[in-house]
Amino acid sequence: MNNDKQNRSPFKNPLVMFLIISVIATIILNAAMISLQSLQKEEISYNEFTTMIDEGKIDEVIINRDEIDIYAKPETEETKPTDITDILGGGSYDRHHRKIYYTGYIYDEKLLERLNNAQVKYSTPVQHENPILDFILTWILPLGIIYLLFFLLTRTMSKRMGGGGGIMGIGQSNAKMYNMENATGVTFNDVAGQDEAKESLDEIVDYLHNPSKYKAIGAKQPRGALLVGPPGTGKTLLAKAVAGEAKVPFFSLSGSEFVEMFVGVGASRVRDLFKQAAAKAPCIIFIDEIDAIGKSRDSQLSTNDEREQTLNQLLNEMDGFDSSKGLVVIAATNRPEILDKALLRPGRFDRRIIVEKPDLKGREDILKVHIKHVKTSPDINLHDMALATSGAAGADLANMVNEAALRAVRMGRKTVSQEDLMEAVEVIIAGKEKKDRILSEKEKKIVSFHEVGHALATAVQKHTQPVHKITIVPRTMGALGYTMQMPEEEEHYLMSKDEILDQITVLVAGRAAEELVFNTKTTGASNDIERATSLARNMITMYGMSDKFGMAGLESIQNKYLDGRSVSNCSEETKTAIDNEVIRVLKERYEKATEILKNNRDALDKIAECLINEETITGERFMEIFDEVKSARETKDKENEGGDDGEKNSEPK
C-alpha cells in the first residue's frame, strides 16, 4: 500500500476546508447576533408582563416560538434618554424610544383577549424554514465535528505510539528499511579497528551471497549475531556496514520501539516485522539496544507484562523463521549480563561478537578513516595521537578529529596541523582552557609543585609511562593543571604488581609535594586520591595481589561495558579488613613518594620555577631540566668526595 495515499488527509482539500470554515463562521456569527440581541433586552417575569398589559404600559408585543418580546410605550420628554450613558444605565431602547423587555413563552388562552382589550398590537414572525440548511446544521455539521475530533485524536495517538497508519496502525512495525535504492551508505571500508568483528560478520554476508557453498558441506546459516561492547565502539556502524556489503534489504529499529503502554502492541509489532522481513528475504533485521525488551524474566522485583509478551513473541519468531531463506537477526547491546538466557542460547543468537575499544593500531586506523574527510597539513603524525588516546572508543576519536578541524578554523588556518590534533585530545580529556580563571600567586605555586611532584615520581621510578606534558593552565572540567603521560611504544594489556604500586606512588606524589614544600594539604589532590584508592582496592580485591588475602576474589565487576561498578562478594568483617589493607598500601606509597621528592628537592624546585614562568612545558623540556640538575648534583657529590679524600691525605701520619 502506498503510504502517501494511506496518510493523505481529507482536510488537505481546499474545498473541504473552505466549507468547514464557512459553516463554523456562520455558527459563530449567528451565536454572536443572538447574544447581542439578548444584551439589548431586559428579562421580566410573565406575571410582570400581564400586569403591564393591565396597566396599559405596553405598546407592541411580538410572540416568538420560545419567548415574547415586549415593547413598552414611548417615554415622555422628561424621561427620554439624553445620551448613550443614560441608555446604557437605564435599559435598552428601540428607535422610537421604546424600552424592550422579554419573557418566556407560556401557553395562555386569555393572552390574546387581554391584548385586544388593552388595544396592544401583537404579531408572530413568519418562520421561513430551509430544510437543506436545517439538515446540514442538524446532521452534517455535528458528524463533521465528531469526525474532525476523531481524526485529530487518532493522529495524536499514532504519533505517540510511532504508528504511521492512525489508530489501526499502532501494531505495525516502525522499522526503517534500507534497500538497493535507499542504501545505508556504509561498508566495511568505513569501519576500522574492529578486524575480528568484521571477520565474523563478513562470513554472514558471504552466506547471504553464496549460500550454496555452505549448504554443500552441510553448514547452516547463523540465525542471529549479538554485538556486545561499550558505547561508542561502532556496533550500529558495523550493522549498517553489513547491510551495505550484503546488498540485501536491511530493517533497522531500536528495542524501545516495540514497547508501548498497551499490552500486546509490542508483540504485534514483532509479528509484523518478521512478516515484512520474510516477504523481503534474504534480508537482515537489526535491533539496536535489544536490552530494552530482552531483560531477564528472572527478576521478581518488577514485572512488565507488555515487555514480557514482546520478548516471548521475539523468542517465538526467532525459533519459527526458516533460516534457509536467508533471514538474519543482528542485535546490539552494552548490557549483555541482563539479557534473558533464552534469548542468548544457540539457535537464536548463535554468535556473540565482542566489539571492544580499539588497541593502538586500531585507533590509528580509525583516525585514518576519519581524517580522510579533513584537509590536513603533510606533517601530521597519527601514531602520536593514537598513543595519547589510550582507552578511547571510535566515537571519541571521531569527535577529536572534528574538534581539531574546528580549532583550525578558529585559528584562521585552512588545514589541520599536529598541534590541532593534540590540543583536541586535551579538550576531550580535560576540557577547554579557562581564560577567565586567574590563579593567585600562591595557588599557582601550589599547583606547579603538585604537578611537578607527579612528574618527578614518574621520572624516577622504572614501571611508569614517560611524561608528555605538564601544564598549570586551568581547564573547564575542573582541573587546575595536569601531568600528561604517554607510552613510547605499543600499549600492553597486563599490569604487574610493581606497575600498579608505582602508579599509585605517582598519584599520591602531588599531595606529597604540597606537604613537603608548603606544609599544607589542599583539595587539588581529590581526584588523585580517588584514583589511587581505586587502584589499591582493585589490586587487593580483584587482582589477588595482596599478601594478606592472597588470590581470593573479594569483588566482581557489574555492568562491565557501562560504569563497571564493583560488587562485594565478602562478609562485613572482610570489608573492614580490606579497608585497613587499602589504607596501609596508600600510606606506604605516600611515604615512598615523599622520599623520592626529598631526594630530588633541587629538581623539584627548579622545574616548578620553570613551570610557574612558562605555565606549560613539554616532556622533553622536563627531562632536559631533570637530567641537568641530576648531572650537576652528581658532579657536586663527586667533588665533595674528592675534597674529603684530599683532606684525609694531607693529614699528618
C-alpha positions as CSV (number, residue, x, y, z in Angstrom):
1,M,0.0,0.0,0.0
2,N,1.2,3.5,-0.8
3,N,2.0,5.3,2.4
4,D,1.2,8.7,0.8
5,K,-2.3,7.6,-0.1
6,Q,-2.7,5.9,3.3
7,N,-1.7,9.0,5.2
8,R,-3.4,11.6,2.9
9,S,-5.8,13.7,4.9
10,P,-9.2,15.0,3.5
11,F,-8.5,18.3,5.2
12,K,-5.8,19.0,2.7
13,N,-8.5,19.6,0.1
14,P,-9.1,23.4,-0.2
15,L,-12.8,23.0,-1.0
16,V,-13.4,20.9,2.1
17,M,-11.5,23.3,4.3
18,F,-13.5,26.3,2.8
19,L,-16.8,24.6,3.5
20,I,-15.8,23.7,7.1
21,I,-14.6,27.2,7.8
22,S,-17.7,28.8,6.3
23,V,-20.1,26.7,8.4
24,I,-18.1,27.3,11.6
25,A,-18.0,31.1,10.8
26,T,-21.8,31.1,10.2
27,I,-22.5,29.4,13.5
28,I,-20.2,31.8,15.4
29,L,-21.8,34.8,13.8
30,N,-25.3,33.5,14.5
31,A,-24.4,32.9,18.1
32,A,-22.9,36.4,18.4
33,M,-26.0,38.0,17.0
34,I,-28.2,36.1,19.4
35,S,-26.0,37.1,22.3
36,L,-26.1,40.8,21.1
37,Q,-29.8,40.7,20.8
38,S,-30.2,39.3,24.3
39,L,-28.0,42.1,25.7
40,Q,-30.4,44.7,24.2
41,K,-33.4,43.3,26.1
42,E,-34.3,43.2,29.8
43,E,-35.9,40.0,31.1
44,I,-39.1,40.2,33.2
45,S,-41.4,37.5,34.6
46,Y,-44.7,36.5,33.0
47,N,-46.6,38.0,35.9
48,E,-44.9,41.4,35.4
49,F,-45.8,41.1,31.7
50,T,-49.6,40.6,32.4
51,T,-49.5,43.4,35.0
52,M,-48.0,45.8,32.4
53,I,-50.8,44.8,30.0
54,D,-53.5,45.6,32.5
55,E,-51.8,48.9,33.4
56,G,-51.6,50.0,29.7
57,K,-47.8,50.3,29.6
58,I,-47.3,48.1,26.5
59,D,-47.3,49.4,23.0
60,E,-46.5,46.2,21.0
61,V,-45.9,42.5,21.6
62,I,-44.1,40.0,19.3
63,I,-44.9,36.4,20.1
64,N,-42.0,34.1,19.1
65,R,-41.7,30.3,19.4
66,D,-39.7,30.4,22.7
67,E,-40.1,33.9,24.0
68,I,-42.3,37.0,23.9
69,D,-40.7,40.4,23.0
70,I,-42.4,43.3,24.8
71,Y,-42.1,47.0,23.7
72,A,-43.2,49.5,26.3
73,K,-44.9,52.7,25.3
74,P,-42.6,55.6,24.3
75,E,-41.0,57.7,27.0
76,T,-42.2,61.2,27.8
77,E,-39.9,64.2,27.1
78,E,-38.9,64.2,30.7
79,T,-37.9,60.5,30.8
80,K,-36.3,60.2,27.3
81,P,-32.7,59.2,27.4
82,T,-30.4,62.1,26.7
83,D,-27.1,60.3,25.8
84,I,-25.6,56.9,25.5
85,T,-24.7,56.8,29.2
86,D,-28.4,57.1,30.1
87,I,-29.3,54.4,27.6
88,L,-26.7,52.0,29.0
89,G,-27.7,52.8,32.5
90,G,-31.5,52.7,32.1
91,G,-32.0,49.7,29.8
92,S,-32.3,49.1,26.0
93,Y,-34.4,51.3,23.7
94,D,-35.5,51.0,20.0
95,R,-35.6,53.8,17.5
96,H,-39.0,55.0,18.9
97,H,-37.5,55.4,22.4
98,R,-39.4,52.3,23.5
99,K,-37.9,50.2,26.2
100,I,-37.6,46.5,25.3
101,Y,-38.4,43.6,27.6
102,Y,-38.8,39.8,27.0
103,T,-40.2,36.9,28.9
104,G,-40.5,33.2,28.3
105,Y,-43.4,31.8,26.2
106,I,-46.2,30.2,28.3
107,Y,-49.4,28.9,26.7
108,D,-52.2,31.2,27.9
109,E,-55.7,31.1,26.3
110,K,-56.6,34.6,27.7
111,L,-53.4,36.3,26.4
112,L,-54.9,37.4,23.1
113,E,-58.1,38.6,24.8
114,R,-56.1,40.7,27.2
115,L,-54.0,42.2,24.4
116,N,-57.2,43.1,22.4
117,N,-58.9,44.7,25.4
118,A,-55.7,46.8,26.1
119,Q,-55.5,47.7,22.4
120,V,-51.9,46.4,22.2
121,K,-50.6,45.5,18.8
122,Y,-49.3,41.9,18.6
123,S,-47.9,39.7,15.9
124,T,-46.0,36.5,15.3
125,P,-43.0,36.4,12.8
126,V,-43.3,34.1,9.9
127,Q,-40.6,31.3,10.0
128,H,-39.1,30.6,6.6
129,E,-37.7,27.2,7.1
130,N,-34.9,25.8,4.9
131,P,-34.9,22.0,5.1
132,I,-31.4,21.7,3.5
133,L,-29.8,24.2,5.9
134,D,-31.6,22.5,8.8
135,F,-30.3,19.1,7.7
136,I,-26.7,20.5,7.4
137,L,-26.8,22.1,10.8
138,T,-28.6,19.2,12.5
139,W,-26.7,16.2,11.0
140,I,-23.8,17.1,8.7
141,L,-22.1,19.6,10.9
142,P,-22.2,17.6,14.2
143,L,-20.9,14.5,12.3
144,G,-18.2,16.6,10.7
145,I,-17.1,17.9,14.0
146,I,-17.1,14.4,15.5
147,Y,-15.0,13.1,12.6
148,L,-12.6,16.0,12.9
149,L,-12.1,15.3,16.7
150,F,-11.7,11.6,16.0
151,F,-9.1,12.3,13.2
152,L,-7.1,14.6,15.4
153,L,-7.2,12.1,18.4
154,T,-6.1,9.1,16.4
155,R,-3.4,11.1,14.6
156,T,-2.0,12.3,18.0
157,M,-2.2,8.7,19.4
158,S,-0.5,7.2,16.3
159,K,2.4,9.8,16.6
160,R,2.9,9.0,20.3
161,M,2.9,5.3,19.6
162,G,5.1,5.6,16.5
163,G,2.3,4.3,14.2
164,G,2.1,5.5,10.7
165,G,-1.5,4.4,9.8
166,G,-3.6,6.1,12.5
167,I,-5.2,4.2,15.4
168,M,-5.3,1.0,13.3
169,G,-1.6,1.1,12.6
170,I,-0.2,1.1,16.2
171,G,0.6,-2.6,16.0
172,Q,2.6,-2.2,12.8
173,S,6.3,-2.3,12.8
174,N,8.2,1.0,12.6
175,A,11.4,-0.5,11.3
176,K,13.3,1.7,8.8
177,M,14.0,-0.4,5.7
178,Y,17.2,0.1,3.6
179,N,17.4,-1.5,0.1
180,M,19.4,-1.0,-3.1
181,E,17.8,2.3,-3.8
182,N,17.9,3.5,-0.2
183,A,21.2,2.1,0.9
184,T,22.9,2.8,4.3
185,G,25.9,4.3,2.5
186,V,28.3,2.4,4.9
187,T,30.6,-0.5,4.0
188,F,33.4,-2.4,5.8
189,N,35.8,0.2,4.4
190,D,34.2,2.8,6.7
191,V,34.8,0.6,9.8
192,A,38.3,0.4,11.3
193,G,39.8,-1.0,14.5
194,Q,37.4,-4.0,14.6
195,D,39.0,-6.6,12.4
196,E,37.8,-9.6,14.4
197,A,34.2,-8.3,14.4
198,K,34.3,-7.6,10.7
199,E,35.6,-11.1,10.0
200,S,32.7,-12.7,11.9
201,L,30.2,-10.5,10.2
202,D,31.8,-10.9,6.8
203,E,31.0,-14.6,6.9
204,I,27.3,-13.8,7.4
205,V,27.5,-11.5,4.4
206,D,29.1,-14.2,2.3
207,Y,26.5,-16.7,3.3
208,L,23.7,-14.4,2.1
209,H,25.6,-14.0,-1.2
210,N,26.7,-17.6,-1.7
211,P,24.5,-20.0,0.4
212,S,25.2,-23.0,-1.9
213,K,28.8,-23.5,-0.9
214,Y,27.9,-23.6,2.8
215,K,24.9,-26.0,2.1
216,A,27.2,-28.3,0.1
217,I,29.3,-29.1,3.2
218,G,26.3,-29.1,5.5
219,A,26.8,-25.8,7.2
220,K,23.8,-23.9,8.4
221,Q,23.4,-20.1,8.4
222,P,23.7,-18.4,11.8
223,R,20.2,-17.3,12.9
224,G,21.5,-14.3,14.8
225,A,24.5,-12.3,15.9
226,L,24.7,-10.3,19.1
227,L,27.1,-7.3,19.0
228,V,28.4,-6.6,22.6
229,G,30.6,-3.8,23.7
230,P,30.9,-0.4,25.4
231,P,29.1,2.7,24.0
232,G,30.8,4.4,21.0
233,T,32.7,1.4,19.7
234,G,30.8,1.2,16.5
235,K,28.1,-1.6,17.0
236,T,25.5,0.3,15.0
237,L,28.0,1.3,12.3
238,L,29.0,-2.4,11.9
239,A,25.4,-3.4,11.4
240,K,25.0,-0.8,8.7
241,A,28.2,-1.9,7.1
242,V,26.9,-5.5,7.0
243,A,23.8,-4.2,5.1
244,G,26.0,-2.1,2.8
245,E,28.1,-5.2,2.0
246,A,25.3,-7.7,1.7
247,K,23.3,-5.5,-0.6
248,V,20.1,-7.0,0.7
249,P,17.1,-5.3,2.4
250,F,18.0,-4.1,5.9
251,F,15.4,-3.5,8.6
252,S,16.7,-1.2,11.4
253,L,14.9,-0.2,14.6
254,S,15.5,0.2,18.3
255,G,14.3,-2.2,21.0
256,S,12.4,0.6,22.8
257,E,10.2,1.0,19.7
258,F,8.5,-2.3,20.5
259,V,7.3,-1.4,24.0
260,E,4.2,0.6,24.4
261,M,1.7,1.2,27.2
262,F,-0.9,-1.0,25.6
263,V,-0.4,-4.7,26.3
264,G,0.0,-6.7,23.0
265,V,1.2,-3.8,20.8
266,G,4.9,-4.8,21.1
267,A,4.1,-8.5,20.3
268,S,2.0,-7.3,17.3
269,R,4.9,-5.2,16.0
270,V,7.3,-8.1,16.3
271,R,5.0,-10.3,14.2
272,D,4.6,-7.6,11.6
273,L,8.4,-7.0,11.5
274,F,9.2,-10.7,10.8
275,K,6.3,-10.9,8.3
276,Q,7.7,-8.0,6.3
277,A,11.2,-9.4,6.6
278,A,10.1,-12.9,5.4
279,A,8.5,-11.2,2.3
280,K,11.8,-9.4,1.5
281,A,14.1,-12.4,2.3
282,P,17.1,-12.7,2.0
283,C,17.4,-9.7,4.4
284,I,18.8,-8.5,7.7
285,I,16.9,-7.4,10.8
286,F,18.9,-5.1,13.1
287,I,17.6,-4.4,16.6
288,D,19.6,-1.8,18.5
289,E,19.6,-1.7,22.3
290,I,17.9,-5.0,22.5
291,D,18.1,-5.0,26.3
292,A,15.1,-2.7,26.2
293,I,12.9,-5.8,25.5
294,G,15.3,-8.6,26.3
295,K,15.7,-8.2,30.0
296,S,15.8,-11.4,32.0
297,R,12.4,-12.6,33.3
298,D,14.0,-14.0,36.5
299,S,13.7,-10.7,38.4
300,Q,10.9,-10.8,40.9
301,L,11.2,-7.1,41.9
302,S,9.4,-5.7,38.9
303,T,7.4,-7.1,36.1
304,N,6.1,-5.7,32.9
305,D,3.5,-7.7,31.1
306,E,3.9,-5.8,27.8
307,R,7.7,-6.2,27.7
308,E,7.5,-9.9,28.6
309,Q,4.9,-10.6,25.9
310,T,7.1,-8.7,23.4
311,L,10.1,-10.8,24.5
312,N,8.1,-14.1,24.2
313,Q,6.9,-13.2,20.8
314,L,10.5,-12.3,19.7
315,L,11.7,-15.7,21.0
316,N,8.9,-17.5,19.1
317,E,9.6,-15.7,15.9
318,M,13.4,-16.4,16.1
319,D,12.6,-20.1,16.5
320,G,9.9,-20.1,13.8
321,F,11.5,-18.5,10.7
322,D,13.2,-20.6,8.1
323,S,17.0,-19.8,8.1
324,S,17.3,-21.3,4.6
325,K,15.6,-18.2,3.2
326,G,18.5,-16.0,4.3
327,L,16.9,-14.1,7.2
328,V,19.5,-12.9,9.8
329,V,18.8,-11.1,13.0
330,I,21.6,-8.8,14.3
331,A,21.2,-7.1,17.7
332,A,23.4,-4.7,19.7
333,T,23.7,-4.1,23.5
334,N,26.1,-2.9,26.1
335,R,24.4,-4.7,28.9
336,P,24.7,-8.4,28.0
337,E,24.5,-9.5,31.6
338,I,20.9,-8.6,32.0
339,L,19.6,-10.3,28.8
340,D,17.3,-13.3,29.2
341,K,19.1,-16.7,28.9
342,A,16.5,-18.0,26.4
343,L,17.4,-15.1,24.1
344,L,21.2,-15.9,24.2
345,R,21.0,-19.6,23.6
346,P,22.3,-21.1,20.3
347,G,19.6,-21.3,17.7
348,R,18.6,-17.7,18.4
349,F,21.7,-15.7,18.7
350,D,24.3,-18.2,17.6
351,R,27.2,-15.7,17.8
352,R,28.3,-13.2,20.3
353,I,30.6,-10.7,18.7
354,I,32.7,-8.6,21.1
355,V,33.2,-5.0,19.9
356,E,35.9,-3.8,22.3
357,K,37.7,-0.4,22.5
358,P,40.4,-0.4,19.9
359,D,44.1,-1.0,20.6
360,L,46.9,1.2,19.4
361,K,46.8,0.0,15.8
362,G,43.1,0.1,15.7
363,R,43.0,3.7,17.0
364,E,45.5,4.7,14.3
365,D,43.3,3.0,11.6
366,I,40.2,4.7,12.9
367,L,41.9,8.1,12.8
368,K,42.9,7.4,9.2
369,V,39.3,6.7,8.3
370,H,38.0,10.0,9.9
371,I,40.9,12.1,8.7
372,K,40.2,11.3,5.1
373,H,37.4,13.9,5.1
374,V,39.5,16.6,6.6
375,K,42.2,18.8,5.0
376,T,45.4,18.3,6.9
377,S,49.0,19.5,6.7
378,P,51.6,17.0,5.5
379,D,53.5,16.8,8.8
380,I,50.7,15.3,10.9
381,N,51.5,12.1,12.9
382,L,48.5,10.0,13.7
383,H,50.7,7.5,15.6
384,D,51.4,10.0,18.3
385,M,47.8,10.9,18.6
386,A,46.9,7.2,18.9
387,L,49.5,6.8,21.6
388,A,47.9,9.7,23.5
389,T,44.3,8.4,23.3
390,S,44.6,5.1,25.1
391,G,41.1,3.8,26.1
392,A,39.3,6.0,23.6
393,A,36.4,4.5,21.6
394,G,35.8,5.1,17.9
395,A,33.2,7.8,18.6
396,D,35.7,9.6,20.8
397,L,38.3,9.6,18.1
398,A,35.9,10.9,15.5
399,N,35.0,13.7,17.9
400,M,38.6,14.5,18.5
401,V,39.2,14.8,14.7
402,N,36.2,17.1,14.4
403,E,37.4,19.2,17.3
404,A,40.8,19.6,15.6
405,A,39.1,20.8,12.4
406,L,37.0,23.3,14.4
407,R,40.1,24.6,16.2
408,A,41.9,25.0,12.8
409,V,39.0,27.2,11.6
410,R,39.1,29.2,14.8
411,M,42.8,29.8,14.4
412,G,42.3,31.0,10.8
413,R,44.1,28.1,9.1
414,K,42.9,26.1,6.1
415,T,44.4,22.8,7.2
416,V,44.6,20.8,10.4
417,S,48.0,20.7,12.0
418,Q,49.5,18.3,14.5
419,E,49.1,20.9,17.2
420,D,45.3,21.0,16.5
421,L,45.1,17.2,16.8
422,M,46.9,17.1,20.2
423,E,45.0,20.1,21.5
424,A,41.8,18.3,20.6
425,V,42.9,15.3,22.6
426,E,43.3,17.5,25.7
427,V,40.0,19.3,25.1
428,I,38.1,15.9,25.1
429,I,40.0,14.7,28.1
430,A,40.3,17.8,30.3
431,G,38.1,20.4,28.6
432,K,38.9,23.8,27.1
433,E,41.3,26.2,28.6
434,K,39.6,28.6,31.0
435,K,41.0,32.0,30.1
436,D,38.9,33.8,32.7
437,R,40.1,31.8,35.7
438,I,43.2,33.5,37.1
439,L,45.1,31.8,39.9
440,S,46.7,33.8,42.7
441,E,50.5,33.6,43.0
442,K,50.2,31.3,46.0
443,E,47.8,28.9,44.2
444,K,49.9,29.0,41.1
445,K,52.9,27.8,43.1
446,I,51.0,25.1,44.9
447,V,49.6,23.7,41.6
448,S,53.0,23.9,40.0
449,F,54.8,21.9,42.8
450,H,51.8,19.5,42.8
451,E,52.1,18.7,39.1
452,V,55.9,18.5,39.2
453,G,55.6,16.1,42.1
454,H,53.6,13.8,39.8
455,A,56.2,14.2,37.0
456,L,59.2,13.5,39.3
457,A,57.7,10.3,40.7
458,T,57.1,9.2,37.1
459,A,60.7,10.0,36.0
460,V,62.4,8.3,39.0
461,Q,60.5,5.1,39.0
462,K,61.0,2.3,36.5
463,H,57.5,1.0,35.8
464,T,55.8,4.2,34.7
465,Q,55.0,5.8,31.3
466,P,57.1,8.9,30.4
467,V,55.8,12.4,30.9
468,H,54.5,14.0,27.7
469,K,53.3,17.4,29.0
470,I,52.9,19.4,32.3
471,T,50.6,22.4,32.5
472,I,49.1,24.6,35.1
473,V,46.5,26.2,32.7
474,P,43.0,25.6,34.2
475,R,40.6,23.6,32.2
476,T,36.8,23.6,32.0
477,M,36.4,20.2,33.5
478,G,37.7,21.3,36.9
479,A,41.4,20.6,36.5
480,L,43.7,23.5,37.6
481,G,46.6,21.7,36.0
482,Y,47.6,18.2,34.9
483,T,50.5,16.0,34.0
484,M,50.0,14.0,30.8
485,Q,51.8,10.7,30.3
486,M,52.1,8.9,27.0
487,P,53.6,5.4,26.3
488,E,56.6,5.3,24.0
489,E,55.6,2.0,22.3
490,E,52.8,-0.4,21.9
491,E,50.5,-0.5,24.9
492,H,50.3,-3.6,26.9
493,Y,47.3,-5.3,28.4
494,L,48.8,-6.9,31.6
495,M,49.9,-4.9,34.6
496,S,52.3,-6.2,37.2
497,K,52.0,-5.5,40.9
498,D,55.1,-3.3,40.7
499,E,53.5,-1.2,37.9
500,I,50.3,-0.7,40.0
501,L,52.3,0.3,43.1
502,D,54.4,2.7,41.1
503,Q,51.3,4.2,39.5
504,I,49.8,4.7,43.0
505,T,53.1,6.4,44.0
506,V,52.7,8.8,41.1
507,L,49.2,9.7,42.0
508,V,49.9,10.5,45.7
509,A,53.2,12.4,44.8
510,G,51.2,15.6,44.1
511,R,49.9,15.7,47.7
512,A,53.4,14.7,49.0
513,A,54.9,17.7,47.1
514,E,52.3,20.1,48.7
515,E,53.2,18.9,52.2
516,L,56.9,18.8,51.6
517,V,57.2,22.4,50.2
518,F,54.2,24.3,51.8
519,N,53.5,22.1,54.8
520,T,49.8,22.1,53.8
521,K,47.1,20.0,52.2
522,T,44.7,21.2,49.5
523,T,41.6,19.9,47.7
524,G,43.6,19.7,44.4
525,A,44.5,16.1,45.2
526,S,40.9,14.8,45.4
527,N,40.9,13.1,42.0
528,D,44.4,11.7,42.6
529,I,43.3,10.2,45.9
530,E,40.1,8.7,44.3
531,R,42.1,7.0,41.5
532,A,44.9,5.8,43.9
533,T,42.3,4.3,46.3
534,S,40.5,2.6,43.4
535,L,43.8,1.1,42.1
536,A,44.8,-0.1,45.6
537,R,41.4,-1.7,46.2
538,N,41.3,-3.5,42.8
539,M,44.8,-4.8,43.4
540,I,43.6,-6.3,46.8
541,T,40.1,-7.5,46.0
542,M,40.2,-8.5,42.3
543,Y,43.7,-9.0,41.1
544,G,44.8,-11.2,44.0
545,M,48.0,-9.2,44.7
546,S,47.6,-8.8,48.5
547,D,49.9,-10.7,50.9
548,K,47.1,-10.7,53.5
549,F,44.2,-12.1,51.3
550,G,46.1,-14.0,48.7
551,M,44.2,-14.9,45.5
552,A,40.7,-14.5,46.9
553,G,38.2,-12.8,44.6
554,L,36.6,-10.4,47.0
555,E,34.8,-8.2,44.5
556,S,33.4,-8.6,41.0
557,I,32.5,-6.2,38.1
558,Q,28.9,-5.4,37.3
559,N,27.9,-3.6,34.1
560,K,31.3,-4.2,32.5
561,Y,30.6,-2.2,29.4
562,L,29.0,0.8,31.2
563,D,30.0,2.1,34.6
564,G,32.0,-1.0,35.6
565,R,30.6,-0.8,39.2
566,S,32.2,-3.3,41.6
567,V,30.1,-5.6,43.8
568,S,31.3,-7.0,47.0
569,N,31.5,-10.8,47.5
570,C,32.6,-11.0,51.1
571,S,31.5,-10.5,54.7
572,E,31.3,-7.2,56.6
573,E,34.4,-8.3,58.7
574,T,36.4,-8.9,55.5
575,K,35.3,-5.5,54.1
576,T,36.7,-3.8,57.2
577,A,40.0,-5.7,56.8
578,I,40.1,-4.7,53.1
579,D,39.7,-1.0,54.1
580,N,42.6,-1.3,56.5
581,E,44.8,-3.0,53.9
582,V,44.0,-0.3,51.3
583,I,44.9,2.4,53.9
584,R,48.2,0.6,54.6
585,V,49.1,0.4,50.9
586,L,48.3,4.1,50.3
587,K,50.4,5.1,53.4
588,E,53.4,3.1,52.2
589,R,53.2,4.6,48.7
590,Y,52.8,8.1,50.2
591,E,56.0,7.6,52.2
592,K,57.7,6.4,49.1
593,A,56.6,9.4,47.1
594,T,57.8,11.8,49.9
595,E,61.2,10.1,49.9
596,I,61.6,10.5,46.1
597,L,60.8,14.2,46.3
598,K,63.2,14.8,49.2
599,N,66.0,13.1,47.3
600,N,65.2,15.3,44.3
601,R,64.3,18.5,46.0
602,D,66.7,20.6,43.9
603,A,65.0,19.3,40.7
604,L,61.5,19.8,42.2
605,D,62.3,23.5,42.9
606,K,63.9,24.2,39.6
607,I,61.3,22.5,37.4
608,A,58.5,24.1,39.4
609,E,60.1,27.5,38.9
610,C,60.3,26.9,35.2
611,L,56.6,25.8,35.1
612,I,55.5,28.9,37.0
613,N,57.1,31.1,34.4
614,E,56.1,29.2,31.3
615,E,52.8,27.6,32.5
616,T,53.2,24.7,30.1
617,I,56.3,22.6,29.5
618,T,56.8,19.5,27.3
619,G,58.0,16.1,28.4
620,E,61.3,16.8,26.6
621,R,61.8,20.1,28.4
622,F,61.0,18.4,31.7
623,M,63.6,15.6,31.2
624,E,66.2,18.1,30.0
625,I,66.0,20.1,33.2
626,F,65.8,17.0,35.3
627,D,68.9,15.5,33.7
628,E,70.7,18.8,34.0
629,V,70.0,19.1,37.7
630,K,70.8,15.4,38.2
631,S,74.2,15.8,36.5
632,A,75.0,18.9,38.5
633,R,74.2,17.0,41.7
634,E,76.3,14.0,40.8
635,T,79.3,16.3,39.9
636,K,78.9,18.1,43.2
637,D,78.8,14.8,45.0
638,K,82.0,13.7,43.3
639,E,83.7,16.9,44.1
640,N,82.7,16.6,47.7
641,E,84.0,13.1,47.8
642,G,87.3,14.2,46.2
643,G,87.7,17.1,48.7
644,D,87.2,14.7,51.6
645,D,89.9,12.4,50.3
646,G,92.4,15.3,49.8
647,E,91.9,16.4,53.4
648,K,92.5,12.9,54.6
649,N,95.7,12.6,52.5
650,S,97.1,15.9,53.8
651,E,96.7,14.9,57.5
652,P,100.0,14.1,59.3
653,K,100.6,10.4,59.8
